[in-house]
Amino acid sequence: MVLAAAPAGFSVAERARCQHLVLGVVRHYGRIEAGLAKLVAHPPRFTTRAVLYLAGFELIEAAGEDGSSDRVPKIVHHAVTQAKELSSAAESRMVNAVVRRLAELMVRLPPAPNAPAEELAAFFSHPVWLIKNWLAQFGPTSTRQLLEWNQRPAPVFARWRTPSTEDDPQPLAKGERHGLPEFLRPTRWPGFLEVQPGHWGEVEPLLKAGQLYLQDPAGRIPVELLAPRADENVLDLCAAPGGKSLLIADRMAAERPAAATAPAGRLVAVDLPGPRIARLKENLARVEKPEVALVQASLLENLPQILREHRLPVRYPAILLDAPCSNTGVMRHRVDVKWRLQPGDLKKHPQQQLALLLAATRLCEPGGRLVYSTCSLDAEENEHVVQGFLASPAGRSFALEQSVLCYPWTSGHDGGAAFLLRQLRH
């Protein structure tokens, strides 16, 4: 949204720098704001605050490079110049004084390993309540690793959608290149590549052509558990924006032999009407095989009847429910989440998630597979929801076959959880 308002004449490099600064300020907002609160009695107007926030992030970034403050004079000069242009001469003098003193507060050593939640929150720019929750759940060592992870800029991962050769429709295996551009580096996750910085001009045409899709490797886990087959109908619930829908479709297409005579499967993607539907439509439009259908409806409001009206199956052998959640596993990518999340959300989300899971059971064939997944790290939204489901009357006809709990500090990519549930045949 912020970059959409950037000047049209911005170069690729300028837009990248702008994004880096904006995300850096949001990522370190708590630490910068705590420092400014010690130096400024009354918050200045918005434009001046923006200059101070940017200077604060640049001071943190400069200190992180080599532990010194050699760049402070340049950062101070730039902040003063911007304040003169955007605010006034008087405010530029205030900015000069504040940024010089702010440098001392931003250049500081991390807290001790056993530091209390309040110290961790001040340095790593996370809400105290959230850190306390993680300390209770994961312990001090893993919590510290998670905080450090969230504060590092995320690399860009992508999935190569074009088959490696005409004779081999399988996706790229680990370490394979098959003539890929050098700026796409293989990763330890088959089919996923790391996009090197500074190549957006070359990446964008590949995205528009549908050859490349930006996606974190964590997105593969629910789809791998579901293991969709080329000849079956698959239902993707809460499908927007469609990254996992596209991965399901690509997997179904890759597993179907070119000369297959058996009936082809179909992917049905369902989500609520709203702004996210546009992205879902865009992603589904990239699918050549299998057949896809988009249904705009609520899972909680008589979805079986709506499926009948669309002349689609009402029962499915494979269902993915990637439920709305707190997003605590993707905070490195979604840097604003930690500031929007409230303590009550970790109580509210599980209630909705269980309701969605129970509704999804009505659409599962006998013996069918149902994968429940989130991009949350918290047990309230993962294990506890599944345990509550299995203890319910509807859940007693299901068995938990496999579960994957994915933590960023051990996986090397976004976090989340996925649970493979199988409906028992009667």
C-alpha positions in Angstrom: 0.0 0.0 0.0 2.8 2.4 0.9 4.8 1.6 -2.2 1.7 2.1 -4.4 1.8 5.8 -3.4 5.5 6.1 -4.3 6.4 8.4 -7.2 5.8 6.8 -10.6 9.4 7.7 -11.7 11.0 5.6 -8.9 13.5 3.2 -10.3 13.6 -0.5 -9.2 16.5 0.3 -6.8 14.7 3.3 -5.3 11.5 1.3 -4.7 13.5 -1.5 -3.1 15.2 1.0 -0.8 11.9 2.6 0.1 10.4 -0.8 1.0 13.5 -1.6 3.0 13.2 1.6 5.1 9.4 1.3 5.6 9.6 -2.4 6.7 12.7 -1.6 8.9 10.8 1.1 10.8 7.8 -1.1 11.4 10.0 -4.1 12.4 12.0 -2.0 14.9 9.2 0.4 15.9 9.1 -0.5 19.6 12.8 0.0 20.1 12.8 3.3 18.2 9.7 4.6 19.9 11.1 3.7 23.4 14.3 5.7 22.5 12.4 8.7 21.3 10.1 8.8 24.3 13.2 9.4 26.5 14.3 12.4 24.3 11.1 14.1 23.1 8.5 15.3 25.7 5.8 16.1 23.2 5.5 14.1 19.9 6.1 16.3 16.9 3.9 16.4 13.9 3.7 13.4 11.6 6.2 14.4 9.0 8.9 15.2 11.6 8.1 11.9 13.5 8.6 10.1 10.2 12.0 11.6 9.8 12.9 10.6 13.3 11.6 7.0 12.8 13.7 6.6 9.6 16.8 8.0 11.3 16.2 5.6 14.2 16.1 2.6 11.9 19.2 3.7 10.0 21.0 4.0 13.3 20.0 0.5 14.3 21.0 -0.8 10.9 24.4 1.0 11.0 25.2 -0.4 14.4 24.3 -3.8 13.3 26.8 -3.8 10.4 29.9 -3.5 12.5 29.0 -2.5 16.0 30.2 1.0 15.5 28.6 4.4 14.9 30.8 5.7 12.1 27.7 6.5 10.0 26.0 8.6 12.6 27.2 12.0 11.1 25.8 11.1 7.7 22.5 9.9 9.2 22.2 13.0 11.3 22.9 15.2 8.3 20.3 13.4 6.1 17.6 13.6 8.8 18.2 17.4 9.3 18.0 18.0 5.6 14.8 16.1 5.3 13.3 17.9 8.3 14.1 21.3 6.7 12.4 20.2 3.4 9.4 18.6 5.0 8.8 20.5 8.2 10.6 23.7 9.2 14.0 25.1 10.2 13.0 25.1 13.9 12.1 21.4 13.7 15.2 20.5 11.8 17.2 21.9 14.8 15.2 19.7 17.1 15.9 16.7 14.8 19.6 17.5 14.9 19.7 17.3 18.7 17.4 14.3 19.0 19.1 12.1 16.4 22.6 12.7 17.9 21.4 11.6 21.3 19.2 8.8 19.8 22.4 7.2 18.3 23.6 6.4 21.8 20.3 4.6 22.6 20.1 2.6 19.4 23.7 1.4 19.5 23.4 -1.1 22.4 24.2 -4.7 23.1 21.4 -7.3 23.1 19.9 -8.3 26.5 21.4 -11.2 28.4 20.1 -14.7 27.6 18.0 -14.8 30.8 16.6 -11.3 30.4 13.0 -10.7 31.5 10.3 -10.2 28.9 10.3 -6.5 29.3 13.9 -6.2 28.3 13.4 -8.5 25.4 10.4 -6.5 24.2 12.3 -3.2 24.4 15.2 -4.5 22.3 13.5 -6.8 19.9 10.4 -4.7 19.3 7.7 -7.2 20.3 4.7 -6.7 22.7 5.5 -7.9 26.2 2.4 -10.0 26.5 3.4 -12.0 23.3 6.9 -12.6 24.5 5.6 -13.8 27.9 3.3 -16.2 26.0 6.2 -17.6 24.0 8.5 -17.9 27.0 5.9 -20.0 28.7 5.4 -22.1 25.6 8.9 -22.5 24.1 11.3 -21.5 26.9 14.0 -18.7 26.9 16.4 -20.2 24.3 13.8 -20.8 21.5 12.0 -17.6 22.3 15.2 -15.7 21.8 15.9 -17.5 18.5 12.4 -16.6 17.4 12.8 -12.9 18.2 16.1 -12.7 16.4 14.5 -14.5 13.4 11.6 -12.0 13.3 13.9 -9.0 13.3 15.9 -10.1 10.3 14.7 -9.1 6.8 13.2 -12.1 5.0 14.8 -13.6 1.9 12.6 -13.9 -1.1 11.6 -17.5 -2.0 10.0 -18.6 -5.2 8.7 -21.8 -6.7 9.6 -22.7 -10.3 6.3 -23.8 -11.9 7.6 -24.8 -15.4 8.5 -28.5 -15.6 12.2 -29.2 -15.9 12.0 -30.9 -19.3 9.2 -32.0 -21.6 10.0 -35.7 -20.8 10.2 -35.1 -17.1 7.2 -33.2 -15.7 8.4 -33.5 -12.1 9.4 -30.2 -10.3 13.0 -29.4 -9.7 14.6 -31.6 -7.1 17.0 -30.3 -4.5 20.1 -28.7 -6.0 18.9 -29.0 -9.7 19.2 -26.0 -11.9 18.2 -27.1 -15.5 19.3 -23.8 -17.0 17.7 -21.6 -14.4 19.0 -18.0 -14.2 21.9 -17.5 -11.8 19.8 -15.1 -9.6 17.6 -18.1 -8.7 19.5 -20.1 -6.2 18.6 -23.7 -5.3 17.5 -24.4 -1.7 17.3 -27.5 0.4 13.5 -27.6 -0.3 12.9 -29.3 -3.7 11.2 -27.0 -6.2 11.9 -23.8 -4.1 14.5 -21.2 -5.0 15.9 -18.2 -3.3 15.7 -15.0 -5.4 18.9 -13.0 -5.1 18.5 -9.2 -4.4 18.7 -6.7 -7.3 17.0 -8.7 -10.0 13.4 -7.6 -9.8 13.5 -6.4 -13.4 14.3 -10.0 -14.5 12.0 -11.7 -12.0 8.8 -9.7 -12.9 8.5 -11.1 -16.4 8.8 -14.7 -15.1 6.0 -14.0 -12.6 3.8 -12.5 -15.3 4.4 -15.5 -17.5 3.4 -17.8 -14.7 6.8 -19.6 -14.7 7.7 -18.4 -11.2 5.5 -17.9 -8.1 6.7 -16.2 -5.0 6.1 -18.5 -2.1 7.8 -19.5 1.2 8.8 -23.1 1.5 6.4 -23.5 4.5 3.5 -23.4 2.1 4.4 -26.9 0.8 3.8 -28.7 4.1 0.0 -28.8 4.1 -0.1 -29.7 0.5 2.5 -32.5 1.0 0.3 -33.9 3.8 -2.8 -33.7 1.7 -1.0 -35.5 -1.2 -3.6 -34.6 -3.9 -3.9 -37.0 -6.8 -4.4 -36.2 -10.4 -7.6 -38.1 -10.7 -9.5 -36.9 -7.7 -11.6 -33.9 -6.7 -9.9 -31.6 -4.2 -11.5 -28.9 -2.1 -9.4 -26.0 -0.9 -11.3 -24.1 1.8 -10.3 -20.6 2.9 -8.3 -20.6 -0.3 -7.5 -16.9 -0.9 -5.0 -15.6 -1.9 -4.5 -18.9 -3.7 -0.8 -19.8 -3.2 -1.7 -23.3 -1.9 -4.4 -23.7 -4.5 -1.9 -23.1 -7.2 0.5 -25.6 -5.6 -2.2 -28.2 -5.3 -3.1 -27.7 -9.0 0.5 -27.9 -10.1 1.0 -31.1 -8.1 -2.1 -32.7 -9.7 -1.0 -31.6 -13.2 2.6 -32.9 -12.6 1.3 -36.4 -11.5 -1.0 -36.8 -14.5 0.7 -38.7 -17.4 0.5 -36.8 -20.7 -1.4 -39.7 -22.4 -3.7 -40.4 -19.4 -7.1 -41.7 -20.3 -8.6 -41.8 -16.8 -10.9 -39.0 -15.8 -9.0 -35.9 -14.7 -9.5 -34.4 -11.2 -10.8 -31.0 -10.3 -9.8 -28.4 -7.8 -12.6 -26.4 -6.1 -11.4 -23.3 -4.3 -13.7 -21.6 -1.7 -13.5 -18.4 0.1 -15.6 -15.4 1.3 -16.4 -12.6 -1.1 -14.1 -9.7 -0.6 -10.9 -8.0 -1.8 -8.8 -11.2 -1.5 -10.8 -12.9 -4.1 -9.1 -10.9 -6.9 -5.7 -12.5 -6.0 -7.4 -15.9 -5.8 -8.9 -15.4 -9.3 -5.5 -14.3 -10.6 -3.7 -17.4 -9.3 -6.4 -19.8 -10.5 -6.2 -18.2 -13.9 -2.6 -19.5 -14.1 -3.8 -23.1 -13.9 -4.0 -25.0 -17.2 -4.7 -28.4 -15.7 -6.6 -29.6 -13.8 -10.1 -28.1 -14.1 -10.6 -25.4 -11.4 -13.7 -23.9 -10.0 -14.0 -20.8 -7.7 -16.9 -20.6 -5.2 -17.4 -17.3 -3.2 -19.2 -18.5 -0.1 -18.8 -19.0 3.7 -17.9 -22.4 4.9 -20.1 -21.8 7.9 -23.3 -20.9 5.9 -24.7 -24.0 4.2 -21.8 -24.5 1.8 -23.1 -27.9 0.6 -26.2 -26.3 -0.8 -24.1 -23.6 -2.6 -21.9 -26.3 -4.1 -25.0 -28.1 -5.4 -26.2 -24.9 -7.0 -22.8 -24.6 -8.8 -23.2 -28.3 -9.9 -20.1 -29.3 -8.0 -19.5 -32.3 -5.8 -20.7 -32.0 -2.2 -18.3 -34.7 -0.8 -14.5 -34.8 -1.5 -11.8 -37.3 -0.9 -9.2 -34.6 -0.2 -9.9 -31.3 1.7 -7.4 -28.6 2.7 -8.6 -26.1 5.4 -5.9 -23.5 5.8 -7.6 -21.6 8.6 -7.4 -17.9 9.4 -5.1 -17.4 12.4 -2.8 -15.1 14.3 0.0 -15.3 11.8 2.6 -15.7 14.5 4.6 -18.0 12.3 5.1 -15.5 9.5 6.0 -12.3 11.4 9.3 -12.0 9.5 7.3 -11.4 6.3 4.3 -9.7 7.8 6.1 -7.2 10.1 3.0 -5.3 11.2 1.2 -8.4 12.7 2.9 -8.1 16.1 1.6 -4.6 16.5 -2.0 -5.5 15.4 -2.3 -8.7 17.4 -4.1 -8.5 20.7 -4.1 -11.0 23.6 -7.7 -11.8 23.0 -7.0 -13.0 19.5 -5.4 -16.2 20.8 -8.7 -17.0 22.4 -11.0 -15.8 19.6 -9.2 -17.5 16.7 -9.4 -21.1 18.2 -13.2 -20.8 18.5 -13.5 -19.9 14.9 -11.0 -22.5 13.8 -12.8 -25.3 15.5 -16.1 -24.1 14.0 -14.5 -24.2 10.5 -13.0 -27.6 11.1 -16.3 -29.0 12.2 -18.1 -27.5 9.2 -15.4 -29.0 6.9 -16.2 -32.5 8.1 -19.6 -32.3 6.3 -17.8 -32.2 3.0 -15.5 -35.2 3.5 -16.0 -38.5 1.9 -15.9 -41.7 4.0 -12.2 -42.6 4.2 -11.3 -39.1 2.9 -8.4 -36.9 4.0 -8.8 -33.5 5.7 -5.7 -31.4 6.4 -6.1 -28.6 9.0 -3.3 -26.1 8.8 -2.4 -22.6 10.2 0.6 -20.3 9.9 0.5 -19.9 13.7 3.2 -21.1 16.2 0.8 -21.2 19.1 -0.6 -24.4 20.5 -4.0 -22.8 21.2 -4.5 -22.6 17.4 -2.9 -25.9 16.5 -2.8 -28.9 18.8 -5.5 -27.6 21.1 -7.9 -27.1 18.2 -7.3 -30.5 16.8 -7.6 -32.1 20.3 -10.9 -30.3 20.7 -12.1 -31.5 17.3 -11.2 -35.1 17.9 -13.0 -35.1 21.3 -16.2 -33.7 19.6 -19.0 -36.0 18.3 -18.1 -35.2 14.7 -14.4 -35.6 15.4 -14.8 -39.1 16.8 -15.2 -40.4 13.3 -11.7 -39.1 12.3 -8.2 -40.2 13.2 -5.1 -38.1 13.3 -2.6 -39.8 11.0 0.2 -37.2 10.9 1.1 -33.8 12.2 3.9 -31.3 11.4 4.8 -28.5 13.8 7.1 -26.1 12.0 9.2 -23.6 13.9 11.3 -21.0 12.0 14.4 -21.2 14.2 14.7 -24.9 13.3 13.1 -25.1 9.8 14.8 -22.1 8.2 11.5 -20.8 6.8 8.1 -19.6 8.0 6.4 -21.4 10.8 3.1 -23.1 11.2 1.4 -26.4 11.7 -0.5 -29.0 9.6 -2.5 -32.0 10.7 -3.7 -34.9 8.5 -7.0 -36.2 9.6 -8.6 -39.3 8.0 -12.3 -40.0 8.2 -12.9 -43.6 9.3 -15.0 -45.8 7.1 -18.1 -47.3 8.7 
